[in-house]
Amino acid sequence: MDKASRKVSNQDINPCLEESDASHKCLDAYNYDKSRCSAYFLRYKNCRKYWLCMKLVSNYHLQFQLFPSLLLTS
């Protein structure tokens, strides 16, 4: 397995790996007819949106833990 494939398939890097694999399997099963796999695409999109939001919130809280002076107002 090449480096790019390992990166995409790593659960730590891609928390939506299960949804991604399901959408790819659906595409394979229905001969790449995207209209028949829209539910899988929606699940993947929602998963990615959720984890992006979690990452942003985590980074926001980390910023104030590292730089508490940002909380102080003059």
N, C-alpha and C positions, 0 to 999 in steps of 0.2 A: 504494500500500500504506500503510495507516495505521500509526501508531506502535506499537500493541499487536501487530499482525501481524509487524512487523519485529523486535520484541523477542523474540518466541517463535521466529522462524525464524532468528535469528542463532546461528551455530555456536559463537561465543565464550560466549554466555550459556547456550545449551542444548547441551551436548556430546552429548546423546542425540537429536539432531535426526533422524538417519537412522532410528533405532528408532521414534521418534514418527511420522514420516511413513509408515513401513511399517505401523504399527498402524492409522493413519487410512485408508490405502489398503485394508487388509484389511476394515475395517468398511464402507467404501464398496462393495467387491466382493461382500460377503456380506450386503448389505442390513441392516447394523447388528446382525447376529447375533453377540453377544459370545462365545458358546461356541465358535465356529469360529475365533476369533482369539486364543485364550488363549496360544498360543506367542509371538505378537508382543507381547502384554501382558507376559508374563514376561520377555522380552528387554529391554523398555523398563524394567521395574521393576528388573531386575538392573543395568542401565546406570546408572540414577539412584542406586541404592544405592552402586555403585562410586564414582561421581563425588562423592557426598556424603562418603563415607569419605575420599577423596583430599583434599577441601577441608578436612575437619576435621584431618587429619594435617598438612596444609600450614600451617593456622592455628596449630596447636599448636607446630610447629617455629619459625614466625615469631615467636610470642610469646616464646620463649626467646632468639631472636636479638636482639630489641628490648630485652628486659629480662633480661639474664644474671643479675642478682641473684636472680631467682626460683629459680635452680638451687642457690644457696647455702643451706645449712641451718645453723642456729645450734646 
